[in-house]
């Protein structure tokens, strides 16, 4: 339900043709419309729409990603291979971006942090976005686990058996584990590199001063993520997203996989949390320093440090987005 609160008529231009007796009359119509809704849910949804968008965007991302891994692992190669996993994650990202347009479709705490640093995204929204992303990943992995629980029982060798690091382990369906030959530095560098590529390409696709992707941004991200998985994914499983890895890791720890989800790979769990943050920051730094000509700390004196750490809203004339002005000529 909506109510028109105010209609204001002022001067403008109206040119009439043919034999109209009214010529060169100036008319401006400004309409201020405010909507009043009777439901409490509408007000709550309006307040929480951005966190909801991030939650469901990550939910879709992880549903498709973990679901594709489950098919490949539990099907023992008969129902797909590594490329199917890459397709699943890329599709999940593309569809997740479509679902989360209201929030800007970050879908990744590391991307949100980079946007705070380089794109003036409000710092106060960072904790809310990260929490929504983490919860979305947790719930999605729990849904995948519930859907494949019986198949996991068979694959692991019995009902309720849950293991990590064995040939019949299924923990890797939900979160990432490194190849055994990797050193800690190798683990970190792999996640760092993939994350830097992700953010660098994301900023390129968003940059109208470059070729840009426009409305094809979700499709562009599909190819970016598929490429990261196909070219850089085998070492660690390319989490490149702290929420995508930590959320399912918490879930697997809770449903019976135990403390080994934290100790496996010489306590690998912290790498896909820390490395993506640093990698995305580095990717954004590279793009903005060498290619971006828009509003960025890299294009300001002292690299915009005063804005990054002490951004204040400037006072001035209020902007009334609800006022619609039409000028006819």
C-alpha positions in Angstrom: 0.0 0.0 0.0 1.3 3.5 -0.8 0.1 7.1 -0.3 1.1 10.2 -2.3 2.1 12.7 0.4 2.9 15.7 -1.7 2.6 16.9 -5.3 4.3 20.1 -6.1 3.8 22.1 -9.3 6.4 24.6 -10.4 7.5 26.2 -13.7 9.0 24.3 -16.6 8.8 24.3 -20.4 6.0 22.9 -22.5 5.9 23.4 -26.2 2.7 22.6 -27.9 2.3 22.2 -31.7 -0.4 22.7 -34.3 -3.3 24.9 -33.4 -3.1 24.6 -29.6 -3.9 27.9 -27.9 -1.2 27.2 -25.3 2.3 28.0 -26.5 5.6 28.2 -24.6 3.9 27.5 -21.3 6.4 26.5 -18.6 5.4 23.6 -16.4 7.4 21.5 -14.0 5.9 18.7 -12.1 7.8 17.5 -9.0 6.3 14.5 -7.2 7.4 13.4 -3.8 6.1 10.0 -3.0 6.5 8.2 0.3 5.3 4.6 0.8 3.6 3.5 4.0 3.2 -0.2 4.6 1.2 -1.7 7.3 3.3 -4.9 7.8 6.2 -5.1 10.2 7.8 -7.6 7.9 8.1 -5.1 5.1 10.0 -2.7 7.4 12.2 -5.5 8.7 13.0 -6.7 5.1 13.7 -3.2 4.0 16.3 -2.8 6.8 17.8 -6.3 6.3 17.6 -6.5 2.5 21.3 -6.2 1.9 22.3 -8.9 4.5 19.6 -11.1 3.1 21.0 -10.7 -0.4 24.5 -11.6 0.8 23.1 -14.6 2.7 21.2 -16.0 -0.2 23.9 -15.2 -2.8 26.5 -17.2 -0.8 23.9 -19.9 -0.2 23.4 -20.4 -3.9 27.2 -20.2 -4.5 28.0 -23.0 -2.0 24.9 -25.1 -2.9 26.2 -25.4 -6.4 29.8 -25.7 -5.5 29.6 -28.2 -2.7 26.9 -30.1 -4.6 29.2 -30.5 -7.6 32.0 -31.9 -5.4 29.6 -34.3 -3.7 28.5 -35.7 -7.1 32.1 -36.2 -8.2 33.4 -37.7 -4.9 30.5 -39.9 -4.0 30.0 -41.0 -7.6 33.7 -42.1 -7.6 34.4 -40.5 -11.0 31.4 -42.0 -12.7 29.3 -38.9 -12.4 31.9 -36.2 -13.2 35.5 -35.1 -12.8 37.5 -32.0 -11.8 36.0 -29.9 -14.6 32.5 -30.6 -13.3 33.5 -29.1 -10.0 34.8 -26.0 -11.8 31.5 -25.7 -13.7 29.6 -26.1 -10.4 31.5 -23.3 -8.6 31.4 -21.0 -11.6 27.6 -21.5 -12.1 27.1 -21.0 -8.4 29.0 -17.7 -8.5 27.1 -16.4 -11.5 23.7 -17.3 -10.1 24.6 -16.0 -6.7 25.5 -12.6 -8.2 22.2 -12.5 -9.9 20.4 -13.3 -6.6 22.4 -10.7 -4.5 22.2 -7.6 -6.7 20.5 -5.6 -4.0 23.7 -5.7 -1.8 26.2 -5.4 -4.6 26.8 -9.1 -4.6 30.1 -9.3 -2.8 29.6 -12.9 -1.7 33.0 -12.9 -0.2 34.4 -11.2 3.0 37.6 -10.5 1.2 35.8 -8.7 -1.6 33.8 -6.7 1.0 37.0 -5.7 2.8 38.6 -4.6 -0.5 35.6 -2.6 -1.4 35.8 -0.8 1.9 39.4 0.1 1.1 39.2 0.9 -2.6 35.6 1.6 -3.4 34.3 3.7 -0.4 32.0 0.9 0.8 30.9 1.8 4.4 33.1 0.2 7.0 30.1 -0.1 9.4 28.5 -2.6 7.0 31.6 -4.9 6.9 30.7 -7.0 10.0 27.1 -7.4 8.9 28.0 -8.5 5.4 30.7 -11.0 6.7 28.2 -12.5 9.2 25.6 -12.9 6.5 28.1 -14.5 4.1 29.3 -16.9 6.8 25.8 -18.0 7.7 24.9 -18.5 4.1 27.9 -20.8 3.6 27.1 -22.8 6.7 23.5 -23.3 5.9 24.3 -24.2 2.3 26.8 -26.8 3.3 24.4 -28.3 5.8 21.7 -28.6 3.1 24.2 -30.4 0.8 25.2 -32.7 3.8 21.6 -33.5 4.5 20.9 -34.2 0.8 23.9 -36.6 0.5 24.0 -38.1 4.0 23.0 -41.6 3.0 25.5 -41.6 0.1 28.2 -40.3 2.6 27.4 -43.2 4.9 28.0 -45.7 2.1 31.1 -44.1 0.9 32.7 -43.7 4.3 31.9 -47.4 5.1 29.1 -47.2 7.6 26.4 -45.1 9.2 27.8 -42.2 11.1 31.4 -42.7 10.1 33.0 -39.4 9.3 36.7 -39.1 8.5 39.3 -36.5 7.3 42.4 -37.2 5.2 41.7 -40.9 4.2 41.0 -42.3 0.8 37.3 -42.6 1.7 37.0 -39.3 3.5 34.2 -36.9 2.6 35.2 -33.8 4.5 36.7 -32.4 1.4 33.2 -32.1 -0.1 32.5 -29.2 2.1 35.7 -27.3 2.7 39.2 -27.2 1.2 42.3 -29.3 2.2 45.7 -28.9 0.7 47.7 -31.4 -1.4 50.1 -33.3 1.0 53.2 -32.2 -0.9 52.6 -28.5 -0.3 54.6 -26.5 2.2 52.9 -23.9 4.4 54.3 -21.2 2.1 53.0 -23.1 -0.9 49.6 -23.4 0.6 49.5 -19.7 1.4 50.8 -18.5 -2.0 48.3 -20.6 -3.9 45.3 -19.1 -2.1 46.9 -15.6 -2.2 47.4 -15.8 -6.0 43.9 -17.1 -6.8 42.3 -14.4 -4.6 44.4 -11.6 -6.2 43.4 -12.8 -9.7 39.7 -12.8 -8.6 39.7 -9.3 -7.3 41.9 -7.9 -10.1 39.5 -9.3 -12.8 36.4 -8.3 -10.8 37.5 -4.6 -10.8 38.4 -4.8 -14.5 34.9 -6.1 -15.2 33.3 -3.4 -13.2 35.4 -0.6 -14.7 33.4 1.5 -17.2 36.6 3.4 -17.9 38.0 0.1 -19.3 36.0 -2.2 -21.6 33.9 -3.3 -18.6 31.2 -5.9 -18.6 28.1 -3.9 -17.8 25.1 -6.2 -17.4 27.3 -9.2 -18.4 29.3 -8.9 -15.2 27.8 -12.2 -13.7 28.8 -14.0 -16.9 32.2 -12.5 -16.8 32.7 -13.7 -13.3 31.6 -17.1 -14.4 34.6 -17.3 -16.7 37.0 -15.8 -14.1 36.1 -18.3 -11.5 36.1 -21.2 -13.9 39.5 -20.2 -15.0 40.9 -19.9 -11.5 39.6 -23.5 -10.8 40.8 -24.9 -14.1 44.3 -23.3 -13.9 45.1 -22.8 -10.2 42.7 -25.0 -8.3 44.3 -28.4 -7.7 46.8 -27.5 -5.0 44.4 -26.3 -2.3 40.9 -26.5 -3.9 40.8 -22.7 -4.5 38.7 -21.5 -1.6 39.6 -17.8 -2.4 36.8 -16.9 0.0 37.0 -17.1 3.8 33.2 -17.6 4.2 33.0 -20.4 1.6 35.6 -22.3 3.5 35.1 -21.4 7.2 31.3 -21.8 7.2 31.3 -25.4 5.9 34.3 -26.2 8.1 32.3 -25.2 11.2 29.4 -27.3 9.9 31.5 -30.4 9.4 33.1 -30.1 12.8 29.6 -29.9 14.3 28.1 -32.9 12.5 30.7 -35.4 13.4 34.0 -34.9 11.4 35.6 -33.8 14.7 38.6 -31.7 15.5 40.6 -33.0 12.5 38.9 -30.5 10.2 41.0 -27.9 12.1 44.3 -29.9 12.5 44.5 -31.5 9.0 47.2 -30.2 6.7 49.3 -28.9 9.6 46.5 -26.7 10.8 45.7 -25.5 7.3 42.3 -24.0 8.3 43.7 -20.5 8.8 45.2 -20.3 5.3 41.9 -20.0 3.4 40.8 -17.4 5.9 43.8 -15.1 5.9 45.3 -15.5 2.4 42.1 -14.4 0.5 42.0 -11.1 2.5 45.6 -10.3 1.7 45.3 -11.6 -1.9 42.2 -9.5 -2.7 43.7 -6.4 -1.2 46.8 -7.0 -3.4 44.7 -7.6 -6.5 42.8 -4.3 -5.9 46.0 -2.5 -5.2 47.5 -3.7 -8.6 44.4 -2.8 -10.6 43.8 0.7 -9.0 47.5 1.6 -9.1 48.2 0.7 -12.7 44.9 0.8 -14.6 42.0 2.4 -12.7 41.4 6.1 -13.3 38.3 6.6 -11.1 37.8 7.4 -7.5 40.3 5.3 -5.5 42.8 5.9 -2.7 45.5 4.9 -5.2 44.6 8.1 -7.2 44.7 10.4 -4.2 47.7 12.0 -2.4 49.3 9.7 0.2 47.3 6.9 -1.4 44.1 8.2 0.3 45.1 7.0 3.8 43.1 9.7 5.4 40.0 8.5 3.6 40.6 4.9 4.3 41.0 5.3 8.1 39.1 8.4 8.8 36.4 8.9 6.2 33.8 11.4 7.3 30.5 12.3 5.6 30.7 15.9 4.2 27.9 18.2 5.1 26.0 20.0 2.4 22.7 20.3 0.6 20.6 17.2 1.1 20.0 15.0 -1.9 16.4 14.1 -2.4 16.3 11.0 -4.5 12.5 10.8 -4.0 12.0 14.0 -6.0 11.4 13.3 -9.6 11.8 16.3 -11.9 10.7 16.3 -15.6 11.6 19.0 -18.0 9.8 18.9 -21.3 11.0 20.8 -24.2 
